[in-house]
């Protein structure tokens, strides 16, 4: 077991699964092209904390919750120093969303072989208003989720 495996409790297979999952999520959010670009997207931003402490770095994926009747393109935002903000063209459509949060202990550098996870991916259900410049603080509590 390497030093990073002792710290994170992750094996190479776990890391590969996480990277593959990230790739699929990112492809799903920005690469599918199945949604009309004329769909109104709304900017969302806020503080992102883990058990009350700001998350140093990470990603937030916003996926319309089809089980609750919502549809449209997903959104994505980078977390930096506990704050996240969608880019104007990568905002949300409003309504119920599944929000997936991946937190890192420090910003991910391009030449860094693997990110140091702060916690495993967490999923939350959040209903966003259909309006621009929504400020939504999110506090993640570790929940051991079965996939």
N, C-alpha and C positions, 0 to 999 in steps of 0.2 A: 504494500500500500504506500503510495507516494504521500508527500506532505500535504498536497492539495486535497487528496482523497480523505486524509485524516481530518482536515479542517471542514470539508463540505460533506463528507460521507458519500461522495459520488464516485462511481467507477466510470471507465471510458464508455461503457454501454449507456449509462445514464446520461453522460454528456452528449453522446451522439443522438440520443432520443430528444434531448432538449433542443439541440441545434436543428434537428430535422423538424421538430414541432414549430420552432421559430420561423424556419423557412416556409413551411406550409401556411402559417398564419400570415406572414408578410405577403406571400403570393396571393392568398385569399383576399387580403385587404386591398392590395394595390395592383395585382396582376390579372385578375379574372376578366375585367372589361365587360361583364355582363350587365352592368347598370349604366343607365343614361347619365352622362356628365351634367345634364341640366338639373338634376335633383338638387334641391336646396340643402346645403350643408351649413351647420352652425358651429361657430368656434366655441370651444370649451377649454377651461383651464382651471387650475387650482393647486392646492397643497396636497401632496401625497405622502402619507406617513405610514409607518409600520409600528404598531403598538405605541402610537403617540409620538414617535421620533421620525424626522424627515428621512425619506429614502434618498441616499446619495445619488443614485443613477438607476436607470432602467428604462422599461418600455411599458406603455399602456395601450391596449388594443380595445377598441370599441366596436362591438358587433351587434347589429340590430337583432333583437330576440324574436325569431320567427315563431317560437312556441307561444308568444304573447301577441302575435299578429303584426309585428313590426318587420319591415323589409327595407332594403336600400344598401348603399355601399357602407363599408366599415370605415372606421377612422383609426388613426394611430398618433401617438405623441411620445416624445422622449421625456424621461424624467431626469432632471438635473438639479442637484441641491434641494431636493424635496418639492420642486415645482414641475408641473407639466403644462403644456399648451399645444393644442392642435394647430397645424398650419392651416391657412385659409382654405386650401383645396383638399384637406384631409380631415375635416371636421366631422361631426355627427349629423344624423338625420333627425334626431329628436325621437322621443318615445322610449319604450323599454329596450334596454341593452344588456348584453352579457359583457362585462368589463373584465379583461384579463390583465393582470399586473405581474411583471417580472422585475424584481429588484436586485440590483447589484451593490456590492460593498463599496465600489468605486467606479468611476466612468470606464467604459470599455474602450480600450485603445485598439486601433486597427491591427497592430502586430501582436497583440496579446492573444495567445492560443485559446484561452478559455476564460469566460467571465467568472468572477467570484460571486456566486449567488448569495444574496442576503436572506432569501427564503425561496421555497419552491413556488412555481407559478400559482397564483391565487385567482379565483373567479368570483366575481360579485355580480349581483343583479341590481341595476340602477335605472330608474325611469327619468330621462332627461326632458326638459321642456323644449318645445320647438321654437326657440328664440336664439338670437345671436349673443355672443359674449357671455355665456353662462359660466359662472364661477362655482365650481363644485369641488369641495375638499373631500378626499377619500382617505379613510384610515383602514389599513389592511391588518387583520388579525390572523395569525397563522391558523389555518384549518387544514388538517390532514385529509386531503381529498382523494377518493378512489377514482381512477380513470376507467 
